[in-house]
Each structure stands twice: as structure tokens, then as C-alpha cells.
Amino acid sequence: MKIGFIKPNYPFEKRVAILPQQVKECPNELIIETGFGETMDIPDAEYWDAGAKITSREDIFATCDIIFSLKLIQPVDYNLLRQGQIIVGWTHPTGSGADFMRVQAQPKGLIVIDLDNIYPSVYYNGETYPIPFIQPNFIRQNSISAGIAAVYHALLCYGILPGKDTKVAILATGNVAQGAYDAMSKFNADIRQFNRKTMPEFYATLGEYDIIINGVEMDQKGQHILTKSHLALLKTGCLIIDAAADADGAIEGTHYTSIGDPMYYKNGVYYYCVNNVPSLIYRTTSEDISAAFAKAFYNQNIASFLQLIRK
């Protein structure tokens, strides 16, 4: 099957999903958009020498079985999508990609592959299919980087270097929270980390924290770790860093922000919820994701698996 890689036109996205060294390892036919590696200073010739073909974005949409776009395909490309095409990347079908599923994927019969770190799945014809050959946590390092980058970026935007008197709460203990803890610990702040069992302690001390960092994405919408009634109890000027970028999920009523406009202020609280924050450290994260995607997806014989789904 032909896999076509397009440059994500998602705002401020600079990560590169596949590097030339992974092209050499891939048994599938790879088609790369002209200028694909420009953010990493990789000329088209390096991809060509590695075995990929180079062509235009329009030609990739017109000729490739699979379109790999690291971030969600934007409306400017909707007219290029063909009936029954396969779309791969961080597509977030039940979250930020829900509108794409409704207005493009369902009417055009697209097969949408979401390379989520924990639940990699295929979405097709109203059904969801787990991908058996991709193990959970296959791209763990990108999630850790999200926690690290979110903390540093949010602190700079907020204008603070935390110290021993800065009280910080980190919600969850997974990959994103691990990265957030690693970044925040460099400042010698007063940090407490909470999990499901210790959340009652967090709620009892809500008003004490200067910074609250969320590291979990809720499985179901409508479930909130922090509700609006909780938010009303926070210290004035409290900074909430949603490192998991779970808008209106873990924290009720929040919305996405962007690298260009990362923070907003509402009812005495500052909110940070950037959903592609690892792009701030795109050189490091491109190395990580290219290697992880190659091992988990690029090198697999996905044709037979997709044929089963289409049946």
C-alpha cells in the first residue's frame, strides 16, 4: 500500500512524523510531500536517497491509499479527500476530531486510524477496532515531553520561576504527569502529586495551591476531576496547566489554547491548555516519534488488517 506523508497544517506544528533513517527501514512504498522535512533542515534529497518518492500534496491525496498527517487534517484539505481513503495520525475521533468524523469521515466512508498512545484504534463505519499489533505506551516519550514542555511554556507565559514557597499539585502519575513532575522539580517548589486514592486530600486543600497541573485525559466526556464548583474554591491567580490538553474533560469548562495564544484568564484563574505543546521541542520529539511510529506502524503489514475491517 502507498503511504503518503503530508506536512501537518495544524497551527504551530513543526514535528516531523518520519525521518530518512526510518524510511530506509520501511517495507511499504512511501510518498513524501515536497518540503516535508524543512522544519528539521532535511532536504527532499535525503528522503529520495532513503528510498521515498517526492511529490506534491495534491498528488499524494490523489494517488495514495493511506494519508499520514501527524495532526488532524484541516478544512483547507477536505476537498482533496477521496471516498474510502485511509487517514492516519493523531486524529482524536472522539475529542477534537469529532467534527472531522462527522463532516468528512462518515460521509466519505473514510477509515480513520488514531495512533493514540494508550488506545490505538481504527474508526470505520461507526465501529471502533483496537489495533492488535500496536502495544499501549508505544509512544510514551512524546507524552513525557508534553508534560515537560507544558510546564516550561506555561511558567514563561505566566511570568514566574517557582520557588520553595510555590505550592504545586500534580494530578495523576502517568507519562504526562511524570514529565510535568520532572520539569517542576527543577525549581525546588513545594510539590504534591495525587492519584485516585489520594484525591480527597487534594480536594481538602484546593485553596492552597499556586499551580495545579493536570496529567490525565478522561476516557468519557462529562467526567471531571475539577468541576466548576471546585474551580470557585481556588486561590485568586492560580495557574492551571492542563498538560494532558483535555479541554472540558478533566477540568470542567476549559477550552483549547494554542502555542501562539497559550493562556486565558477566567474568574480569577489562569488556564493553559495547548494540545500540541511537544511541537515546542520539535527537534527532540521528531526523533522520538519517527522511531516509535516506524516500529509500531510503518513497518507493519497493515493491508490484511484493514481488509478484515472493510469486510
C-alpha positions in Angstrom: 0.0 0.0 0.0 1.2 3.5 -0.7 1.6 5.6 2.4 1.6 9.4 1.7 3.1 11.7 4.3 1.8 15.3 4.3 3.0 18.2 6.3 0.5 19.0 9.0 -1.0 22.4 8.5 -2.2 22.5 12.1 -1.2 25.8 13.7 2.4 26.0 15.0 3.0 22.3 14.4 6.7 21.6 13.5 7.2 17.9 14.3 8.2 15.6 11.5 6.5 12.2 11.6 9.1 10.2 9.7 12.8 10.9 9.2 15.0 9.5 6.4 16.6 6.8 8.6 13.1 5.3 9.2 12.3 5.5 5.5 15.1 3.1 4.9 13.6 0.5 7.3 10.1 0.6 6.0 8.9 -2.1 3.6 5.9 -0.1 2.4 6.0 2.4 -0.5 6.4 5.8 1.0 5.5 9.1 -0.8 6.7 12.3 0.9 5.3 15.8 0.3 7.8 18.3 -1.1 9.4 20.2 1.7 8.3 17.6 4.3 11.4 17.8 6.5 12.1 21.6 6.2 11.5 22.3 9.9 14.3 19.8 10.7 16.5 21.2 7.9 16.2 17.9 6.0 16.2 18.4 2.2 14.0 16.4 -0.1 17.1 14.7 -1.5 17.7 12.9 1.8 14.3 11.3 1.6 14.8 10.4 -2.0 18.2 8.8 -1.2 16.5 6.8 1.6 14.0 5.3 -0.9 11.0 7.6 -0.7 9.3 9.3 -3.7 8.8 13.1 -3.5 5.7 14.8 -4.9 3.1 17.5 -4.3 0.4 17.5 -1.6 -2.3 17.3 -4.2 -0.7 14.3 -5.9 -0.4 12.5 -2.5 -4.1 12.9 -1.8 -5.0 11.8 -5.4 -2.8 8.7 -5.6 -2.1 7.3 -2.1 -4.1 4.6 -0.3 -3.1 6.0 3.1 -2.7 9.6 4.1 -0.5 10.1 7.2 -1.0 13.5 8.8 0.6 13.9 12.2 -2.1 16.2 13.4 -5.8 16.4 12.4 -6.4 17.2 8.8 -7.7 20.8 8.5 -10.7 22.1 6.4 -8.4 23.5 3.7 -7.7 19.9 2.6 -11.2 18.5 2.9 -11.8 18.8 -0.9 -8.8 16.6 -1.5 -10.0 13.6 0.5 -11.3 10.7 -1.6 -14.1 8.3 -0.9 -12.8 5.3 1.3 -9.4 6.8 1.9 -7.4 5.8 5.0 -6.3 8.6 7.3 -3.6 8.0 9.9 -2.2 10.2 12.7 -3.3 11.8 16.0 -6.9 12.1 14.8 -8.7 12.2 18.1 -12.0 10.9 16.7 -14.0 11.3 20.0 -12.4 14.6 21.0 -11.0 17.4 19.0 -11.5 15.4 15.8 -15.2 14.8 16.3 -16.3 17.4 13.8 -13.9 15.8 11.2 -15.5 12.5 11.8 -19.0 13.9 11.3 -18.5 16.1 8.3 -15.8 14.1 6.4 -15.1 10.6 7.7 -18.6 9.3 7.9 -20.0 10.8 4.6 -16.9 9.7 2.6 -16.5 6.3 4.2 -13.0 7.1 5.5 -11.1 4.6 7.6 -9.6 6.7 10.4 -6.6 5.3 12.3 -5.9 7.1 15.6 -2.4 6.4 16.9 -3.3 7.2 20.5 -0.6 6.2 22.9 -2.8 4.1 25.1 -5.7 3.1 22.9 -4.5 2.9 19.2 -7.7 2.2 17.3 -9.4 2.2 13.9 -12.7 4.0 13.4 -14.8 2.9 10.4 -18.5 2.9 9.6 -19.5 3.8 13.2 -17.4 1.0 14.7 -14.1 1.1 16.7 -11.4 -1.6 16.3 -8.4 -1.9 18.6 -5.1 -2.4 16.6 -3.6 -5.7 17.8 -0.1 -5.1 16.6 0.4 -1.8 18.4 1.2 -2.0 22.1 -0.1 0.6 24.6 2.5 3.2 25.5 4.3 2.7 22.2 5.0 6.5 22.0 5.4 7.1 25.7 8.3 9.6 25.4 6.2 12.1 23.4 3.7 12.1 26.3 6.5 12.7 28.8 7.8 15.5 26.6 4.3 17.0 26.6 4.4 17.3 30.4 7.9 18.9 30.4 7.1 21.3 27.6 3.8 22.4 29.0 5.3 23.2 32.4 8.2 25.3 31.0 6.0 27.1 28.4 3.2 27.9 30.9 5.6 29.2 33.5 7.2 31.5 31.0 3.8 32.8 29.8 2.7 33.3 33.3 5.9 35.1 34.2 7.1 33.1 37.2 10.0 31.0 38.4 8.6 28.8 41.2 10.5 28.6 44.4 10.2 26.8 47.7 7.1 28.7 48.7 5.3 27.9 45.5 2.7 25.2 46.2 2.1 22.8 43.3 -0.4 20.0 42.8 0.1 17.4 40.1 -2.9 15.3 39.2 -2.2 11.7 38.1 1.0 9.7 37.9 1.2 8.7 34.2 3.5 9.7 31.4 2.4 13.3 31.1 2.4 13.8 34.9 5.8 12.2 35.1 7.2 14.8 32.6 5.5 17.6 34.5 6.9 16.5 37.8 10.4 16.2 36.3 10.2 19.8 34.9 8.7 21.3 38.1 11.1 19.6 40.4 14.0 21.6 38.9 12.6 24.7 40.7 12.6 23.2 44.2 8.9 24.0 44.5 6.6 22.5 47.1 5.1 19.7 45.0 2.4 17.2 45.9 1.3 14.5 43.4 -2.2 13.0 43.7 -3.7 9.8 42.3 -7.2 8.3 42.6 -6.8 7.2 46.2 -5.4 10.5 47.4 -7.7 12.9 45.6 -9.8 13.5 48.8 -6.7 15.1 50.2 -6.3 17.3 47.1 -9.9 18.4 47.4 -9.5 19.2 51.1 -6.5 21.5 50.3 -7.8 23.1 47.0 -7.4 26.7 48.0 -3.7 26.3 48.9 -2.2 25.8 45.5 -0.5 28.4 43.3 -0.2 25.9 40.4 -2.3 22.9 39.5 -1.1 20.6 36.7 -3.4 18.1 35.1 -1.8 15.0 33.6 -4.8 12.8 32.8 -7.2 12.6 29.9 -10.7 11.4 30.8 -12.0 8.4 29.0 -15.6 9.7 28.9 -16.8 13.2 28.4 -18.8 14.6 31.2 -16.5 13.2 33.9 -14.4 16.0 35.5 -11.7 15.9 38.1 -12.2 19.6 38.8 -15.7 20.8 38.4 -16.8 24.4 38.2 -17.7 24.3 41.9 -14.1 23.2 42.7 -12.7 25.9 40.5 -14.6 28.5 42.5 -12.6 27.5 45.6 -9.1 28.1 44.0 -6.8 30.8 45.1 -7.1 34.0 43.1 -4.4 34.0 40.4 -4.0 30.2 40.5 -2.4 28.8 37.3 -3.9 25.6 35.9 -1.6 23.8 33.4 -3.6 21.2 31.6 -0.5 19.3 30.3 -2.8 16.5 29.0 -4.7 19.1 26.9 -8.1 17.5 27.9 -10.3 20.5 27.2 -13.6 20.4 29.1 -12.6 16.9 30.2 -10.6 16.6 33.4 -11.3 20.3 34.1 -14.9 21.4 33.5 -15.5 24.2 31.1 -12.0 24.7 29.8 -11.1 25.2 26.1 -8.0 24.6 24.0 -5.4 27.3 23.6 -2.5 27.4 21.1 1.2 27.9 21.1 0.5 31.4 19.7 -2.1 32.2 22.3 -1.5 29.8 25.2 -3.3 31.2 28.2 -6.5 32.8 29.2 -7.9 34.2 32.4 -11.4 33.5 33.8 -13.0 34.1 37.1 -9.6 34.7 38.9 -7.9 31.7 37.4 -5.3 31.3 34.6 -5.7 28.4 32.2 -3.1 26.8 29.9 -4.4 24.0 27.5 -2.2 23.7 24.4 -2.8 20.4 22.6 0.4 20.2 20.5 2.9 21.5 23.1 5.6 18.9 22.2 6.0 20.9 19.0 7.9 23.5 21.0 10.7 20.9 21.3 10.1 19.6 17.8 13.7 18.5 17.1 13.8 16.2 20.1 10.2 14.9 19.7 10.5 14.3 15.9 13.4 11.9 16.7 11.2 10.1 19.3 8.0 9.8 17.3 9.6 8.8 14.0 11.4 5.9 15.7 8.2 4.9 17.6 5.9 5.1 14.6 8.3 3.1 12.5 8.4 0.3 15.0 4.7 0.3 15.7 3.1 1.2 12.3 5.2 1.9 9.3 6.9 -1.5 9.2 3.7 -3.5 9.7 1.7 -5.3 7.0 -1.4 -3.3 7.6 -3.2 -4.2 4.4 -4.6 -7.5 5.7 -5.8 -6.0 8.9 -7.7 -3.2 7.1 -9.2 -5.8 4.7 -10.7 -7.6 7.7 -12.3 -4.3 8.9 -13.7 -3.4 5.5 -15.5 -6.8 5.4 
